């Protein structure tokens, strides 16, 4: 270290973690994007459903067709032929993979940075998850994907992680070349685009989540979009009780192609009412987060030694997360701890500011059911299924994916609330500068 840099650190302001005065005293707002925008419209639409006594979408005293309206909005928004509201993003994943006929003898490739629902959907269908490393976009690496494809590969689950996408165009091309089905998980990036095209418009199927942490929320809820009529009808039957419905909303088991096993994952009209109101605000919610994030990031880029997640299309970023990268795991931890001491933290229960290894079930090696191949049954199914013998040597623990290991150790994450003020942004930047003066 140069003498000038040493002197600068010695003269820097005393950090709060060392006993100095913190930059801010109030916690940052909860990182729940849609919740900050809930109000009269959600209440009005929900009240319409309740006053009509018709919370079930297919029939009732006076149906309000909220789910139909939500699906129509997403069909137009994502430019897909079909949309299907369901009761969660987790269900949407299982339904979509089930509609593709995924099962024993198949492997589904997915990134090691995900949400636990992604891998559970594969395992519960009796298929094998195969991990693919990420690149500096924090999404699936096309290069590693190409190397991991085997004769057992049936589908790719591309997860648009932490608010925006990676090389979805390259992954789409690989899937077409290799004859693999592509499912997009847009749960964390609803409202984002890539080169002007909405995320959710690239794959054979795409899923969305409306859980409370997502860009728009109905508390719980999800949605599937696709262009293929046969896939849509399979999704419909699986999401319901295994059959189609007739014009009166009653189960219709007459079409042999759609006599399946259903999951009972229908979206209620109450959920759809809240989601519809939120969907109408989604562009404004995303714009607020993206504006705050990039205002902060532009200032932080001036700090020597601080690196960032690579974002291929800043204009298409939905903005809920700012990921920073540090020279070492030790600096990442100490820097994040110091930021939190400066007041860059959320209320109790919030995950506003953390180093990446704290990000729990988003990392493959933090999912014990995966690393230990645990099962719903005592025999270790699906790994013990004879058709899955090809996966006997597959690993899921730390050390499996070098880039995931490195980014988890050296990365940190700041959530960007959809209601940040100019003062909030200014204090976030001030805290980063203050800590960097001592640590970078």
C-alpha positions in Angstrom: 0.0 0.0 0.0 1.4 3.5 -0.9 2.3 6.0 1.8 -0.3 8.4 0.4 -3.1 5.8 0.6 -2.1 5.0 4.1 -2.2 8.6 5.1 -5.6 9.0 3.5 -7.0 6.1 5.5 -5.5 7.5 8.8 -7.1 10.8 8.1 -10.5 9.5 7.1 -13.5 10.1 9.3 -13.9 7.7 12.2 -16.4 4.9 11.2 -19.5 4.3 13.2 -18.4 0.7 13.8 -15.3 2.2 15.4 -17.3 4.5 17.6 -17.8 7.4 15.2 -21.1 9.1 14.3 -23.3 7.2 11.9 -24.4 8.7 8.6 -28.1 8.1 9.3 -30.2 7.0 12.3 -33.4 5.8 10.6 -33.5 2.4 9.0 -34.0 2.3 5.2 -37.5 1.5 4.0 -38.7 -2.1 3.7 -37.5 -3.6 0.4 -41.0 -4.7 -0.6 -41.6 -2.8 -3.9 -45.3 -3.2 -4.5 -46.3 -2.8 -0.8 -45.3 0.8 -0.8 -47.7 1.5 -3.7 -50.8 -0.3 -2.3 -53.8 2.0 -1.8 -57.2 2.9 -3.0 -57.2 1.0 -6.3 -56.3 -2.4 -4.6 -59.0 -1.7 -2.0 -61.6 -0.8 -4.6 -61.1 -3.9 -6.8 -60.9 -6.2 -3.9 -64.1 -4.7 -2.5 -65.9 -5.3 -5.8 -65.1 -9.0 -5.6 -66.2 -9.3 -2.0 -69.4 -7.2 -2.5 -70.2 -9.5 -5.4 -69.7 -12.6 -3.2 -67.6 -14.1 -6.0 -64.1 -14.9 -4.9 -63.8 -18.0 -7.1 -62.8 -17.3 -10.7 -64.8 -19.8 -12.6 -68.3 -19.2 -11.2 -70.2 -17.4 -8.4 -73.0 -15.1 -7.6 -71.8 -12.2 -9.7 -68.3 -12.9 -11.2 -66.0 -9.9 -11.6 -63.5 -11.6 -13.9 -60.4 -10.1 -12.2 -58.3 -13.1 -13.1 -59.4 -12.8 -16.7 -58.4 -9.2 -16.8 -55.0 -9.8 -15.2 -54.3 -12.5 -17.7 -55.3 -10.2 -20.6 -53.1 -7.5 -19.3 -50.1 -9.8 -19.1 -50.8 -11.3 -22.6 -50.5 -7.8 -24.0 -47.7 -6.7 -21.8 -45.4 -9.7 -22.5 -46.8 -10.1 -26.1 -47.7 -13.8 -25.6 -50.8 -15.6 -26.8 -51.7 -17.2 -23.5 -51.5 -16.3 -19.8 -52.7 -18.3 -16.7 -53.0 -16.9 -13.2 -52.0 -19.3 -10.4 -51.6 -19.1 -6.7 -47.8 -18.7 -6.5 -44.7 -18.5 -8.4 -43.6 -21.8 -6.9 -46.7 -23.5 -8.3 -46.1 -21.8 -11.7 -42.7 -23.4 -11.9 -44.0 -26.9 -11.1 -46.9 -26.5 -13.5 -44.7 -25.3 -16.4 -42.2 -28.1 -16.0 -45.0 -30.6 -15.7 -46.6 -29.2 -18.8 -43.4 -30.0 -20.7 -43.6 -33.6 -19.5 -40.4 -33.4 -17.4 -39.9 -36.5 -15.2 -37.6 -39.4 -14.3 -34.7 -39.8 -16.8 -34.6 -36.1 -17.5 -32.3 -33.3 -16.3 -33.2 -29.6 -16.1 -30.3 -27.2 -16.2 -30.5 -24.2 -13.9 -28.0 -21.7 -12.5 -26.5 -22.1 -9.0 -27.8 -18.6 -8.1 -31.5 -19.0 -7.9 -34.4 -19.3 -5.4 -35.1 -22.6 -3.7 -38.4 -23.0 -5.5 -36.6 -23.4 -8.8 -34.8 -26.6 -7.8 -37.7 -28.0 -5.8 -40.0 -27.9 -8.8 -37.6 -30.1 -10.7 -37.0 -32.6 -7.9 -40.7 -33.0 -7.1 -41.4 -34.0 -10.7 -38.8 -36.8 -10.4 -36.3 -35.2 -12.6 -32.7 -34.2 -11.9 -31.4 -30.7 -11.4 -28.1 -30.0 -13.1 -26.3 -26.9 -11.9 -24.8 -24.4 -14.3 -22.4 -21.6 -13.2 -23.1 -17.9 -13.4 -21.0 -15.2 -15.0 -20.5 -11.6 -14.1 -24.1 -10.8 -14.9 -25.1 -13.1 -11.9 -27.2 -15.1 -14.3 -26.5 -18.4 -16.2 -23.3 -18.5 -18.1 -24.0 -19.5 -21.7 -20.5 -21.0 -22.0 -20.9 -23.2 -19.0 -24.4 -24.2 -20.1 -23.1 -25.5 -23.4 -20.5 -27.6 -21.6 -23.1 -29.1 -19.2 -25.6 -30.3 -21.8 -25.9 -34.1 -22.0 -28.2 -36.6 -23.8 -30.4 -36.5 -20.7 -30.9 -32.7 -20.8 -34.6 -31.8 -21.6 -35.0 -28.2 -20.5 -33.2 -25.1 -19.3 -34.6 -23.0 -16.4 -33.1 -19.5 -16.9 -33.6 -17.3 -13.8 -33.5 -13.6 -14.3 -31.9 -12.9 -10.9 -32.0 -9.8 -8.8 -33.9 -7.5 -11.1 -32.5 -8.0 -14.6 -31.2 -10.5 -17.1 -28.0 -11.9 -18.3 -27.2 -13.4 -21.7 -30.8 -14.6 -22.4 -30.4 -14.1 -26.1 -27.4 -16.5 -26.2 -29.1 -19.1 -24.0 -32.2 -18.9 -26.2 -30.1 -19.6 -29.2 -28.4 -22.6 -27.5 -31.7 -24.1 -26.5 -33.0 -23.8 -30.1 -29.8 -25.3 -31.5 -29.8 -28.3 -29.0 -33.6 -28.9 -29.0 -34.1 -28.0 -25.4 -37.1 -26.4 -23.9 -36.6 -23.0 -22.2 -38.5 -21.8 -19.2 -37.9 -18.3 -18.0 -38.2 -17.5 -14.3 -39.1 -13.8 -14.2 -40.1 -13.7 -10.5 -37.3 -11.3 -9.5 -37.4 -9.1 -12.6 -41.1 -8.4 -13.5 -41.2 -5.3 -15.6 -37.6 -5.7 -16.9 -36.7 -5.8 -20.5 -33.7 -6.9 -22.7 -33.0 -4.8 -25.7 -36.5 -3.5 -25.7 -38.1 -7.0 -25.4 -40.0 -7.9 -22.2 -38.5 -10.6 -20.0 -40.9 -13.5 -20.2 -41.1 -13.3 -24.0 -38.0 -15.4 -24.9 -38.8 -19.0 -23.6 -41.3 -21.7 -24.4 -42.9 -20.8 -21.1 -42.2 -18.0 -18.5 -43.4 -17.7 -14.9 -44.0 -14.7 -12.7 -44.4 -14.4 -8.9 -46.5 -11.8 -7.0 -45.2 -12.7 -3.6 -44.6 -9.8 -1.2 -40.9 -9.4 -2.1 -41.6 -9.0 -5.8 -41.8 -5.9 -8.0 -45.6 -6.1 -7.9 -47.4 -8.0 -5.2 -50.7 -9.5 -4.2 -49.1 -11.1 -1.1 -49.0 -14.5 -2.9 -49.8 -15.3 -6.5 -48.2 -16.1 -9.8 -48.7 -16.3 -13.5 -47.5 -18.4 -16.6 -47.3 -17.1 -20.1 -46.6 -19.0 -23.4 -47.6 -19.1 -27.1 -48.3 -22.8 -27.6 -52.0 -23.7 -27.2 -51.2 -27.3 -26.3 -48.8 -26.2 -23.5 -51.3 -23.7 -22.2 -54.0 -26.3 -22.0 -51.7 -28.7 -20.2 -50.8 -25.9 -17.8 -54.5 -25.2 -17.3 -55.4 -28.8 -16.5 -52.4 -29.2 -14.1 -53.1 -25.9 -12.3 -56.7 -26.9 -11.7 -57.9 -30.5 -10.9 -56.4 -32.2 -13.9 -59.0 -31.3 -16.5 -60.3 -28.5 -18.7 -63.4 -26.5 -17.8 -66.5 -25.8 -19.9 -68.2 -22.5 -20.6 -70.1 -22.7 -17.3 -66.8 -23.1 -15.4 -67.4 -26.8 -14.6 -64.8 -29.5 -14.9 -64.8 -31.1 -18.4 -63.0 -34.5 -18.6 -64.0 -35.3 -22.2 -60.7 -34.4 -23.9 -58.3 -37.3 -23.5 -55.3 -35.0 -24.2 -55.9 -33.1 -21.0 -56.9 -35.8 -18.5 -54.0 -35.2 -16.1 -53.3 -34.9 -12.4 -54.1 -31.4 -11.1 -52.5 -29.4 -8.3 -55.4 -27.2 -7.2 -53.3 -24.0 -7.7 -56.0 -21.7 -9.0 -55.7 -18.0 -8.5 -58.6 -16.5 -6.4 -60.4 -13.4 -7.5 -59.3 -11.6 -4.4 -55.6 -12.2 -5.2 -56.3 -11.3 -8.9 -57.9 -8.0 -7.8 -54.8 -6.9 -5.9 -52.5 -8.1 -8.6 -54.5 -6.3 -11.3 -54.2 -3.0 -9.4 -50.5 -3.6 -8.9 -49.9 -4.6 -12.5 -51.3 -1.3 -13.6 -48.7 0.5 -11.5 -45.8 -1.8 -12.4 -44.0 0.5 -14.8 -44.1 3.3 -12.2 -42.8 1.0 -9.5 -40.0 -0.2 -11.7 -39.1 3.3 -12.8 -38.8 4.5 -9.2 -36.4 1.7 -8.3 -34.4 1.9 -11.5 -34.0 5.7 -11.1 -32.8 5.4 -7.5 -30.5 2.5 -8.2 -28.7 4.1 -11.1 -28.4 7.5 -9.4 -26.7 5.7 -6.5 -24.6 3.5 -8.8 -23.3 6.4 -10.9 -21.9 8.0 -7.8 -20.5 4.8 -6.4 -18.6 4.1 -9.6 -16.4 7.0 -8.7 -15.0 5.0 -5.7 -11.7 3.3 -6.6 -11.6 -0.5 -5.9 -15.4 -0.9 -5.9 -16.8 -3.2 -8.6 -20.4 -4.0 -9.7 -22.4 -6.7 -11.2 -22.3 -6.5 -15.0 -25.7 -5.3 -16.4 -26.0 -5.8 -20.1 -29.0 -3.5 -20.6 -29.2 -0.8 -18.0 -32.4 0.7 -19.6 -34.1 -2.7 -19.1 -33.1 -3.2 -15.4 -36.1 -3.3 -13.1 -33.9 -1.9 -10.3 -34.7 -3.7 -7.0 -31.1 -4.7 -6.2 -27.6 -3.2 -6.3 -24.8 -5.8 -6.2 -21.3 -4.7 -5.3 -18.1 -6.8 -5.5 -15.0 -6.4 -3.3 -11.4 -7.5 -3.6 -11.8 -10.2 -1.0 -14.3 -12.0 1.2 -12.9 -10.4 4.3 -13.4 -6.9 2.8 -16.9 -7.7 1.6 -17.9 -8.7 5.1 -16.2 -5.9 6.9 -17.4 -3.3 4.4 -21.0 -4.5 4.7 -20.9 -4.6 8.5 -19.5 -1.0 8.5 -22.3 0.1 6.2 -24.9 -1.3 8.5 -23.3 0.5 11.4 -23.5 3.7 9.4 -27.3 3.2 9.2 -27.5 1.5 5.8 -29.7 -1.2 7.1 -33.4 -2.1 7.2 -35.9 -2.6 10.0 -35.7 -5.9 12.0 -36.6 -8.7 9.5 -35.5 -6.7 6.5 -32.6 -7.9 4.2 -31.8 -4.4 3.0 -28.0 -4.7 3.3 -26.1 -7.9 3.4 -23.0 -9.7 2.1 -23.9 -12.4 -0.4 -23.2 -15.4 1.7 -26.0 -14.2 4.0 -28.4 -14.5 1.0 -29.5 -18.0 2.2 -31.5 -20.2 -0.1 -30.6 -18.1 -3.2 -27.3 -20.1 -3.4 -27.2 -23.8 -4.3 -24.8 -24.7 -1.5 -27.1 -23.2 1.1 -29.9 -25.6 0.3 -29.4 -28.6 2.5 -32.2 -30.6 0.8 -30.2 -30.3 -2.4 -26.7 -30.7 -1.2 -27.7 -33.8 0.8 -30.2 -35.1 -1.8 -33.0 -35.2 0.7 -36.4 -36.4 -0.5 -40.1 -36.4 0.4 -39.8 -40.2 0.5 -37.4 -42.3 2.6 -35.8 -43.9 -0.4 -34.1 -40.7 -1.7 -36.3 -40.4 -4.8 -35.7 -39.0 -7.5 -32.0 -39.6 -7.2 -32.6 -43.3 -6.5 -34.9 -43.8 -9.5 -33.3 -46.2 -11.9 -33.9 -43.8 -14.8 -31.8 -41.2 -13.0 -28.7 -43.4 -12.5 -26.8 -41.1 -14.9 -26.8 -38.4 -12.1 -25.1 -40.6 -9.5 -21.9 -38.4 -9.5 -23.7 -35.0 -9.7 -22.7 -32.6 -6.9 -24.5 -29.7 -5.5 -22.2 -28.5 -2.6 -19.8 -25.7 -2.4 -17.0 -26.1 -4.9 -19.2 -27.3 -7.7 -19.5 -23.9 -9.4 -16.4 -21.6 -9.1 -18.0 -18.3 -10.1 -20.9 -18.9 -7.7 -18.4 -19.5 -4.9 -16.4 -16.4 -5.8 -19.4 -14.0 -6.1 -21.0 -15.4 -2.9 -17.8 -14.7 -1.0 -16.9 -11.3 -2.5 -20.3 -9.9 -3.3 -22.7 -7.8 -1.3 -26.3 -6.7 -1.9 -28.3 -3.6 -1.2 -32.0 -3.6 -1.8 -33.5 -0.5 -3.5 -36.9 0.3 -2.0 -39.5 1.7 -4.4 -39.9 4.8 -2.2 -36.4 6.0 -1.7 -36.1 9.8 -1.3 -33.3 12.0 -2.6 -32.0 12.2 1.0 -32.0 8.4 1.3 -30.0 8.1 -1.9 -27.6 10.8 -0.7 -27.0 9.1 2.6 -26.4 5.7 1.0 -23.7 7.2 -1.2 -22.2 9.1 1.7 -22.0 6.0 3.8 -20.3 4.0 0.9 -17.7 6.8 0.5 -17.0 7.0 4.2 -16.4 3.3 4.5 -14.5 3.0 1.3 -12.1 5.7 2.5 -11.1 3.4 5.3 -11.3 0.0 3.6 -10.6 0.3 -0.1 
